[in-house]
Each structure stands twice: as structure tokens, then as C-alpha cells.
């Protein structure tokens, strides 16, 4: 399964329109408004890397009201993890839990070792080594945004070889 994350800045006040357009693109599996340096994060998945490339260049970047995009391409199955969640667990997470993507820059290009350590943290349900401006993207869930902050500051940033993190809190 090929995967990419697209961080999007759009015109102020046009987030809902952009979100709606993104949901109509075949390879877009998740799309969320976020707090922080970006307005929206889209997760793309496909069995075919060409479909993702096509959707990035011919669909996403053509949406009116998008000012800029930053694409992070996942490196493949051996460089990712995802904890299996039942449909009921996903429903509970979406309704009652705070969620965030954390972008990580590693020291010494040791992202695979960092990814293995991240997979051991219960609050982190997904992680990928990526190509782009960051080394790893992971998804954190916790009861509140304060709890997410604790996971980032007390667990993720304490790992060896973490240089910088950027937290993108999801808006539901």
C-alpha cells in the first residue's frame, strides 16, 4: 500500500470548501482540519503510486483556494506501523478522543530506530518514515489535547535522536 500525507495551506475562511473537494478525490482516505502552521492534512493511500502522484498533481494542487502544499511520501510497508483498531474503536476515537499528527525530524538519520521506539508508545496508533521536510509522521490519540501534549513532551521528545517535533492537532 502506497501512502502520502499532504499538508495544505488554503485561503482564510475557505477550509470547508477545500475539505469538501478533497473528500471527492479517490486516493484521499482521510482529511482533517488542523491547528498550527497548516490548515488541513490529507492522508492518501493507493495500491498504485501513480494514482497518488496523479491525484497530487492533477487534483489536489488544482483545487481553487489552496495556496500551498507540502507532501510527505511514506517509504513503504517495512517503514511503517499501524495498530489494528476495530470499527467500534475507530468510532470511539473519532468521537471522544483528541488526535494529532506529529511530524518528527531525527538526528543522525536514525528514523527506523526512532519509529520502532514510537511503536511501543500506546498512545501512538500509526507511524511512517517519510520522504520530505520531515523524517517521520505519527498519529497520537489521547483523551484531551493536554494529554497529547504530555505524550509529545514526556515521551516522544525524550527519545534518543529526536531533533524537532511539530504537532498538528486535528479538528473534528
N, C-alpha and C positions, 0 to 999 in steps of 0.2 A: 504494500500500500504506500503510495507516494503521498507526501503531506507538505504543506506550506502554511505559514502564518503571514498574514498581511496586516500591517499596522497602517491605519489610514487617518489622515487629517482632512477634514471637509470644511466647507463654508459654515460659518457660525449660524446655527438655527436650522441647518439642513440635515442633521444627523438622521432623523426618522426617514426621510426620503432616501438617503443613501442606504440605510439599513434595509429598507424595503426592496430596493433594487438588487442588493447583494443576495438577499434570500432567494431570488429568482435565477441565480447562476448555478448551474449543475454541480460543479465541484465544491461549492461552498456548503460545508456541513454544519458550521456554527458561525454565528455572527453576534457580537455584543458591543454595546456602547461601553466605553471605559472612562475612568478618571485618569488624568495625568497628561503626559506630553502628546498623546494621541487621542483621537475621538472614538475610534472603532477598531476592533480586532476581528478579523475573519480567519477561520480555520478551513483550509481547503484540503480535500482528500480525493484521491482517484487511484485506480489501478494503473492509469496511464499518465506518465509525466507530461506528455504532450498536451493532454487535456488541461492540466493545471497551467502550463505555460500559455495555452490559448486563452483560458479564462482570465489569467492575469493581464495579458496584453490587449486582448480584443474585447473583453467585457468589463472587468473591474476598472482598468485605467481609462475607459471611455465613459464611465458614469459621470454625468454632469454634477457639479458641486464637490467633487473630490479635488483637493488641492495637491496632495502628495501621498505617496505610498512608500512603505519600507517592507520589503519581502524577505522573509527568513525561510529558507528551504531546509526541510528536515533531511538528514543524511541517510536514512534507511532504517530497516527493521532492527538491525543489530545496534543501533544508536538511539533507541527509544524504549520507553516502557509506558504501559497504561494499566492501571489496576482495574480489574473487571468489576463492573458495577451492574447490578440488576436494574431493570426498568424502574422498579419501585425506589431503589436507592437514588437513581438519577432524578426522579421526580422530587424526592425529599431534598436533595442537594439544591435543585433549581428553585425550590420554594422557600426553604428555611435556612440555607447556609450562605454565608458570604463567600465569594470566589474571586480569585485574581490569577492573572498570568504574571509570572516573574521572569524577567529577562536577565540573564546572567552572563557576565564577562569573566572568564577564567584567567588565572595566571599560568604561565608556562605551557599553554596548550594541553592541559590535562583534563579536558572536558569529559572524557569517558569515565575516568575515576570519579570525578565530581558527580556525574549522572548516576553511577552506581550508589553513591552515598545518598543522593537525593531520593532514590527509590526506596530507601529504608525509613524515610520520614513519613509517618502515617498520613499527615495532612496533605501530602503531595500525591495527587492521583494520576499524574501524567507528566512525562518529560521527554524532550527531544534534543539531541545535538543538532544544531542548525548551522547553515552557511549564511553569513550576512554580517550585520553590525554587532551581533551578539553570538555567544557560543552555545548557549542552552536556553530553551524555553521550557518552563514547567508550570503546571497548574496547581494552585493551592486552594483547598476548601477548609473552612473553619466556621464556627457558629457566628462570629462577628468579624468586622474589619479590624478591630483591635487584636483579635486572636490571630488574624493573618499577619498583622504587623509583628506579633511575637514570634511566629514561625519564621518570618524573614529575618528578623534581627537576632533572635536567640538560637536559631538552628541553621538556616541557610548561610547567613553571613559568617557563622562560626566555622564552617567547613574550610579545610585547608584548600588553598588555591583559588578561592573566590576573590576576585578583584572588585567588581562593581555589580550591584543589582538595581533593577528598575521594576517597581511594582505597578501593575496596571489592574486596578480594582474594576471588576465587572459591574455594570449597571443592569439590573434586571427589571 
